[in-house]
Amino acid sequence: MVVCLRCGKENDADAKFCNFCGKDLTEKPGARKCPKCGTTNPVHVVFCGTCGADLPPATTQQIVADKEAAASPPPPPPPPPPDATTGVPVCQWCKKPIGPYTRVCQYCHRDLITGVMTVTEIPQYADGTYRDEYAIESHPASATPSFAGVLLILAGLAAFGQGAVYLVAQEVASDVGYIGVDLGCCGGLDILFGIAALVGGIFAIGRVHYVFTLLACICAILSLAFLFVGPLLGFIAILLVAVSKEEFREG
């Protein structure tokens, strides 16, 4: 219901003019109408917001009415409609029970009056239930990233060790005058792969830098350390990192 400010009588909620005295019910207290186009403007403006015409100075009554309207609390929202069978208030959008004075549904996050979503994207768990961003997560962290980190560190040590063996072998071959495969280049690559795997293992244990951890797993696979021991460890680590992606954070 809408109460007329002139005669004090109640009108229907969708009424624009009072049924008893004809007053414009959409006009805000203290607002002024433009003498040219009839648009309602606030008290403090000088020109009409629609046609730009000069507005007459506000009267004392309009200024007082505007201050009283600003100081008065907004009317409470109407209670949600009850369910026809149980009599319990329900959300008109998702039809789930809610409190008698609820403004936003706690299930579908819609405004009960306007139907507008209060958040652009509602976070959900894998089972489809909603997640409260302000609540403390009750899901404990798993040991999967830590296990992947240990495998990466082992793969990094293997690659680093193989690289060192290649460098020593290249040095020995050079001393005896043997000219063949450049083992020094392979050893340098293995050392670089080993360093990347070691850093990735530390990141996996700390659950940070998900993308770099994946790249470290690839480096462990490419190292081909010690009869494919390193690639096997890197392959297992990349699977563990992929399944525990949600536990990683940037930083």
Secondary structure as the mmCIF struct_conf table of DSSP 4:
data_model
#
loop_
_struct_conf.conf_type_id
_struct_conf.id
_struct_conf.beg_label_comp_id
_struct_conf.beg_label_asym_id
_struct_conf.beg_label_seq_id
_struct_conf.end_label_comp_id
_struct_conf.end_label_asym_id
_struct_conf.end_label_seq_id
STRN STRN1 VAL A 2 VAL A 3
TURN_TY1_P TURN_TY1_P1 LEU A 5 CYS A 7
STRN STRN2 GLU A 10 ASN A 11
TURN_TY1_P TURN_TY1_P2 ALA A 13 ASP A 14
BEND BEND1 LYS A 16 LYS A 16
STRN STRN3 PHE A 17 PHE A 17
TURN_TY1_P TURN_TY1_P3 ASN A 19 CYS A 21
STRN STRN4 ASP A 24 ASP A 24
TURN_TY1_P TURN_TY1_P4 LEU A 25 THR A 26
BEND BEND2 GLU A 27 GLU A 27
HELX_LH_PP_P HELX_LH_PP_P1 LYS A 28 LYS A 28
TURN_TY1_P TURN_TY1_P5 PRO A 29 GLY A 30
STRN STRN5 ARG A 32 LYS A 33
TURN_TY1_P TURN_TY1_P6 PRO A 35 CYS A 37
STRN STRN6 THR A 40 ASN A 41
TURN_TY1_P TURN_TY1_P7 VAL A 43 HIS A 44
BEND BEND3 VAL A 46 VAL A 46
STRN STRN7 PHE A 47 PHE A 47
TURN_TY1_P TURN_TY1_P8 GLY A 49 CYS A 51
HELX_LH_PP_P HELX_LH_PP_P2 ALA A 53 ALA A 53
STRN STRN8 ASP A 54 ASP A 54
HELX_LH_PP_P HELX_LH_PP_P3 LEU A 55 THR A 59
HELX_RH_AL_P HELX_RH_AL_P1 THR A 60 ALA A 71
BEND BEND4 SER A 72 SER A 72
HELX_LH_PP_P HELX_LH_PP_P4 PRO A 73 PRO A 81
STRN STRN9 PRO A 82 PRO A 82
HELX_LH_PP_P HELX_LH_PP_P5 ASP A 83 ASP A 83
TURN_TY1_P TURN_TY1_P9 ALA A 84 THR A 86
STRN STRN10 PRO A 89 VAL A 90
TURN_TY1_P TURN_TY1_P10 GLN A 92 CYS A 94
STRN STRN11 PRO A 97 PRO A 97
TURN_TY1_P TURN_TY1_P11 PRO A 100 TYR A 101
BEND BEND5 ARG A 103 ARG A 103
STRN STRN12 VAL A 104 VAL A 104
TURN_TY1_P TURN_TY1_P12 GLN A 106 CYS A 108
STRN STRN13 ARG A 110 ASP A 111
TURN_TY1_P TURN_TY1_P13 LEU A 112 THR A 114
STRN STRN14 MET A 117 MET A 117
BEND BEND6 THR A 118 GLU A 121
STRN STRN15 GLN A 124 GLN A 124
TURN_TY1_P TURN_TY1_P14 ALA A 126 ASP A 127
BEND BEND7 GLY A 128 GLY A 128
STRN STRN16 TYR A 130 TYR A 130
TURN_TY1_P TURN_TY1_P15 GLU A 133 TYR A 134
BEND BEND8 ALA A 135 ALA A 135
HELX_LH_PP_P HELX_LH_PP_P6 ILE A 136 GLU A 137
HELX_LH_PP_P HELX_LH_PP_P7 PRO A 140 SER A 142
BEND BEND9 ALA A 143 ALA A 143
HELX_RH_AL_P HELX_RH_AL_P2 THR A 144 ASP A 175
TURN_TY1_P TURN_TY1_P16 VAL A 176 GLY A 177
BEND BEND10 VAL A 181 VAL A 181
HELX_RH_AL_P HELX_RH_AL_P3 LEU A 183 GLY A 206
TURN_TY1_P TURN_TY1_P17 ARG A 207 ARG A 207
STRN STRN17 VAL A 208 VAL A 208
HELX_RH_AL_P HELX_RH_AL_P4 TYR A 210 LEU A 222
TURN_TY1_P TURN_TY1_P18 SER A 223 SER A 223
TURN_TY1_P TURN_TY1_P19 PHE A 226 PHE A 228
HELX_RH_AL_P HELX_RH_AL_P5 VAL A 229 VAL A 243
TURN_TY1_P TURN_TY1_P20 SER A 244 SER A 244
HELX_RH_3T_P HELX_RH_3T_P1 LYS A 245 GLU A 247
STRN STRN18 ARG A 249 ARG A 249
#
